[in-house]
Amino acid sequence: MQRIDDDRADAWFHALSDRTRRDILRRVLRREESVSSLARNYPMSLTAVQKHVVVLERAGLLTRRRHGRESLARGAAGTLRTASAMLTELEQS
């Protein structure tokens, strides 16, 4: 089980190590947003933003769903709570 937890933590912290990904996560925790509307907030291509979204999704920090032609992203607050609990446990060790 420790290996699985370590792999999950590695994915979380890799995803959160980038300021653009942290900003994307803040936005989609407030409300579900299309990836194309997210992209308008950054000085990069839609493809670059999509790659950031994929990293966050693989880490379990957001979920995506299709709605017609749009890809909608929503933050996964439960995963953040789990990561926070893990950090608290580490701090108390």
Buried (B, 14 or more C-beta within 10 A) or exposed (E): EEEEEEEBBEBBEEBBEEEBBBBBBEBBBEEBBBBBEBBEEBEEEEEEBBEBBBBBBEBBBBBBEEEEEEBBBBBBEEBBEBBEEBEEEEEEE
